[in-house]
C-alpha cells in the first residue's frame, strides 16, 4: 500500500520589515520571495531574519529581492 505524504509550502513576499509571525500559516516549508526590507541595510536584514528564524517551519528558503540586491552593494 502506498502512503502519500503531503508537504505544505507557505510563500510570502514584500514584507518590508513587518513582523508577520502571527499571520503566517503553519507549514513544512516557508519561502520568502523577495523584498524583506525597505532599503536592504544590514540592520533591516538582521531584523527580517530574526522573525523568519522564529517561524516553526522545518525549512526556510529566502530569495533576495531587488532591495536586498541593491542594499548589498550599498553596504
TIVO-2410 file (N, C-alpha, C; in nm, 3 decimals):
# residues 75
REC num residu      c1      c2      c3 atome chaine
REC   1      X   0.084  -0.118   0.000     N      A
REC   1      X   0.000   0.000   0.000    CA      A
REC   1      X   0.088   0.124   0.000     C      A
REC   2      X   0.056   0.218  -0.084     N      A
REC   2      X   0.132   0.343  -0.095    CA      A
REC   2      X   0.077   0.446   0.002     C      A
REC   3      X   0.168   0.509   0.074     N      A
REC   3      X   0.130   0.615   0.166    CA      A
REC   3      X   0.170   0.748   0.104     C      A
REC   4      X   0.078   0.840   0.099     N      A
REC   4      X   0.104   0.971   0.043    CA      A
REC   4      X   0.141   1.068   0.154     C      A
REC   5      X   0.256   1.133   0.137     N      A
REC   5      X   0.295   1.237   0.231    CA      A
REC   5      X   0.275   1.371   0.164     C      A
REC   6      X   0.218   1.461   0.236     N      A
REC   6      X   0.196   1.595   0.183    CA      A
REC   6      X   0.293   1.692   0.248     C      A
REC   7      X   0.334   1.787   0.167     N      A
REC   7      X   0.421   1.894   0.215    CA      A
REC   7      X   0.347   2.025   0.193     C      A
REC   8      X   0.336   2.103   0.298     N      A
REC   8      X   0.269   2.232   0.287    CA      A
REC   8      X   0.375   2.341   0.274     C      A
REC   9      X   0.367   2.415   0.163     N      A
REC   9      X   0.461   2.523   0.137    CA      A
REC   9      X   0.387   2.656   0.156     C      A
REC  10      X   0.447   2.742   0.236     N      A
REC  10      X   0.391   2.874   0.263    CA      A
REC  10      X   0.485   2.976   0.199     C      A
REC  11      X   0.431   3.063   0.115     N      A
REC  11      X   0.514   3.160   0.044    CA      A
REC  11      X   0.460   3.301   0.066     C      A
REC  12      X   0.552   3.393   0.088     N      A
REC  12      X   0.517   3.533   0.101    CA      A
REC  12      X   0.626   3.618   0.037     C      A
REC  13      X   0.598   3.745   0.021     N      A
REC  13      X   0.699   3.838  -0.030    CA      A
REC  13      X   0.660   3.979   0.012     C      A
REC  14      X   0.748   4.072  -0.013     N      A
REC  14      X   0.722   4.214   0.008    CA      A
REC  14      X   0.674   4.247   0.149     C      A
REC  15      X   0.741   4.190   0.249     N      A
REC  15      X   0.702   4.217   0.387    CA      A
REC  15      X   0.763   4.348   0.439     C      A
REC  16      X   0.868   4.395   0.378     N      A
REC  16      X   0.927   4.526   0.408    CA      A
REC  16      X   0.938   4.555   0.558     C      A
REC  17      X   1.009   4.469   0.629     N      A
REC  17      X   1.041   4.485   0.772    CA      A
REC  17      X   0.924   4.458   0.866     C      A
REC  18      X   0.810   4.415   0.818     N      A
REC  18      X   0.699   4.384   0.906    CA      A
REC  18      X   0.719   4.245   0.968     C      A
REC  19      X   0.692   4.232   1.096     N      A
REC  19      X   0.696   4.103   1.165    CA      A
REC  19      X   0.557   4.042   1.152     C      A
REC  20      X   0.543   3.945   1.067     N      A
REC  20      X   0.413   3.883   1.038    CA      A
REC  20      X   0.397   3.748   1.105     C      A
REC  21      X   0.473   3.722   1.211     N      A
REC  21      X   0.473   3.592   1.275    CA      A
REC  21      X   0.333   3.540   1.302     C      A
REC  22      X   0.245   3.622   1.354     N      A
REC  22      X   0.109   3.579   1.388    CA      A
REC  22      X   0.019   3.557   1.267     C      A
REC  23      X   0.066   3.596   1.149     N      A
REC  23      X  -0.017   3.587   1.029    CA      A
REC  23      X   0.033   3.484   0.928     C      A
REC  24      X   0.142   3.414   0.961     N      A
REC  24      X   0.198   3.316   0.869    CA      A
REC  24      X   0.137   3.179   0.899     C      A
REC  25      X   0.075   3.117   0.800     N      A
REC  25      X   0.014   2.985   0.824    CA      A
REC  25      X   0.118   2.878   0.856     C      A
REC  26      X   0.075   2.776   0.924     N      A
REC  26      X   0.162   2.662   0.953    CA      A
REC  26      X   0.199   2.593   0.824     C      A
REC  27      X   0.312   2.529   0.823     N      A
REC  27      X   0.355   2.455   0.705    CA      A
REC  27      X   0.489   2.389   0.728     C      A
REC  28      X   0.534   2.317   0.629     N      A
REC  28      X   0.663   2.249   0.637    CA      A
REC  28      X   0.776   2.336   0.583     C      A
REC  29      X   0.746   2.411   0.477     N      A
REC  29      X   0.845   2.494   0.411    CA      A
REC  29      X   0.793   2.638   0.406     C      A
REC  30      X   0.879   2.732   0.444     N      A
REC  30      X   0.847   2.874   0.435    CA      A
REC  30      X   0.937   2.935   0.329     C      A
REC  31      X   0.878   3.004   0.232     N      A
REC  31      X   0.953   3.071   0.125    CA      A
REC  31      X   0.925   3.220   0.133     C      A
REC  32      X   1.031   3.298   0.142     N      A
REC  32      X   1.016   3.443   0.132    CA      A
REC  32      X   1.073   3.481  -0.003     C      A
REC  33      X   0.986   3.530  -0.091     N      A
REC  33      X   1.023   3.553  -0.230    CA      A
REC  33      X   1.056   3.699  -0.259     C      A
REC  34      X   1.134   3.759  -0.174     N      A
REC  34      X   1.189   3.891  -0.204    CA      A
REC  34      X   1.129   4.007  -0.128     C      A
REC  35      X   1.210   4.110  -0.118     N      A
REC  35      X   1.176   4.238  -0.054    CA      A
REC  35      X   1.134   4.222   0.092     C      A
REC  36      X   1.227   4.169   0.170     N      A
REC  36      X   1.206   4.157   0.315    CA      A
REC  36      X   1.224   4.292   0.383     C      A
REC  37      X   1.296   4.384   0.317     N      A
REC  37      X   1.332   4.511   0.379    CA      A
REC  37      X   1.287   4.629   0.294     C      A
REC  38      X   1.303   4.748   0.349     N      A
REC  38      X   1.274   4.869   0.273    CA      A
REC  38      X   1.396   4.914   0.192     C      A
REC  39      X   1.514   4.909   0.255     N      A
REC  39      X   1.634   4.962   0.191    CA      A
REC  39      X   1.748   4.861   0.178     C      A
REC  40      X   1.735   4.746   0.240     N      A
REC  40      X   1.839   4.644   0.229    CA      A
REC  40      X   1.959   4.666   0.319     C      A
REC  41      X   1.942   4.747   0.425     N      A
REC  41      X   2.053   4.770   0.516    CA      A
REC  41      X   2.079   4.646   0.600     C      A
REC  42      X   2.197   4.639   0.658     N      A
REC  42      X   2.232   4.526   0.744    CA      A
REC  42      X   2.135   4.515   0.860     C      A
REC  43      X   2.100   4.627   0.921     N      A
REC  43      X   2.009   4.626   1.035    CA      A
REC  43      X   1.872   4.570   0.995     C      A
REC  44      X   1.822   4.613   0.879     N      A
REC  44      X   1.692   4.565   0.832    CA      A
REC  44      X   1.696   4.416   0.802     C      A
REC  45      X   1.803   4.371   0.740     N      A
REC  45      X   1.815   4.228   0.709    CA      A
REC  45      X   1.821   4.145   0.836     C      A
REC  46      X   1.895   4.192   0.937     N      A
REC  46      X   1.903   4.121   1.064    CA      A
REC  46      X   1.766   4.112   1.129     C      A
REC  47      X   1.689   4.220   1.124     N      A
REC  47      X   1.554   4.221   1.182    CA      A
REC  47      X   1.463   4.122   1.108     C      A
REC  48      X   1.467   4.124   0.976     N      A
REC  48      X   1.383   4.033   0.897    CA      A
REC  48      X   1.422   3.888   0.922     C      A
REC  49      X   1.550   3.860   0.926     N      A
REC  49      X   1.595   3.722   0.951    CA      A
REC  49      X   1.558   3.677   1.091     C      A
REC  50      X   1.556   3.768   1.184     N      A
REC  50      X   1.520   3.733   1.322    CA      A
REC  50      X   1.377   3.680   1.328     C      A
REC  51      X   1.281   3.747   1.263     N      A
REC  51      X   1.143   3.697   1.270    CA      A
REC  51      X   1.126   3.570   1.188     C      A
REC  52      X   1.200   3.556   1.079     N      A
REC  52      X   1.191   3.434   1.000    CA      A
REC  52      X   1.246   3.315   1.079     C      A
REC  53      X   1.354   3.336   1.151     N      A
REC  53      X   1.411   3.227   1.234    CA      A
REC  53      X   1.311   3.178   1.339     C      A
REC  54      X   1.225   3.265   1.387     N      A
REC  54      X   1.127   3.228   1.490    CA      A
REC  54      X   1.013   3.142   1.437     C      A
REC  55      X   0.995   3.140   1.306     N      A
REC  55      X   0.885   3.063   1.248    CA      A
REC  55      X   0.909   2.914   1.267     C      A
REC  56      X   0.803   2.835   1.286     N      A
REC  56      X   0.818   2.693   1.316    CA      A
REC  56      X   0.845   2.603   1.195     C      A
REC  57      X   0.846   2.656   1.076     N      A
REC  57      X   0.864   2.576   0.955    CA      A
REC  57      X   1.000   2.505   0.957     C      A
REC  58      X   1.002   2.380   0.913     N      A
REC  58      X   1.124   2.299   0.916    CA      A
REC  58      X   1.231   2.352   0.821     C      A
REC  59      X   1.188   2.401   0.707     N      A
REC  59      X   1.280   2.452   0.607    CA      A
REC  59      X   1.238   2.593   0.570     C      A
REC  60      X   1.337   2.681   0.560     N      A
REC  60      X   1.310   2.819   0.522    CA      A
REC  60      X   1.397   2.854   0.401     C      A
REC  61      X   1.334   2.910   0.299     N      A
REC  61      X   1.403   2.948   0.176    CA      A
REC  61      X   1.385   3.098   0.158     C      A
REC  62      X   1.495   3.168   0.136     N      A
REC  62      X   1.488   3.312   0.117    CA      A
REC  62      X   1.544   3.345  -0.021     C      A
REC  63      X   1.463   3.411  -0.100     N      A
REC  63      X   1.503   3.457  -0.233    CA      A
REC  63      X   1.520   3.607  -0.224     C      A
REC  64      X   1.641   3.657  -0.243     N      A
REC  64      X   1.662   3.802  -0.230    CA      A
REC  64      X   1.582   3.879  -0.334     C      A
REC  65      X   1.527   3.990  -0.291     N      A
REC  65      X   1.455   4.078  -0.383    CA      A
REC  65      X   1.547   4.188  -0.431     C      A
REC  66      X   1.493   4.275  -0.511     N      A
REC  66      X   1.571   4.385  -0.567    CA      A
REC  66      X   1.631   4.471  -0.455     C      A
REC  67      X   1.555   4.495  -0.351     N      A
REC  67      X   1.604   4.580  -0.243    CA      A
REC  67      X   1.722   4.517  -0.170     C      A
REC  68      X   1.721   4.387  -0.152     N      A
REC  68      X   1.832   4.320  -0.087    CA      A
REC  68      X   1.955   4.322  -0.178     C      A
REC  69      X   1.936   4.303  -0.308     N      A
REC  69      X   2.048   4.306  -0.402    CA      A
REC  69      X   2.110   4.445  -0.407     C      A
REC  70      X   2.027   4.549  -0.414     N      A
REC  70      X   2.079   4.685  -0.416    CA      A
REC  70      X   2.148   4.718  -0.285     C      A
REC  71      X   2.085   4.676  -0.175     N      A
REC  71      X   2.141   4.704  -0.043    CA      A
REC  71      X   2.280   4.644  -0.025     C      A
REC  72      X   2.301   4.525  -0.080     N      A
REC  72      X   2.429   4.460  -0.062    CA      A
REC  72      X   2.541   4.539  -0.129     C      A
REC  73      X   2.510   4.614  -0.232     N      A
REC  73      X   2.611   4.697  -0.297    CA      A
REC  73      X   2.631   4.829  -0.224     C      A
REC  74      X   2.533   4.870  -0.147     N      A
REC  74      X   2.542   4.998  -0.078    CA      A
REC  74      X   2.609   4.987   0.059     C      A
REC  75      X   2.613   4.865   0.112     N      A
REC  75      X   2.669   4.845   0.248    CA      A
REC  75      X   2.819   4.855   0.246     C      A
***
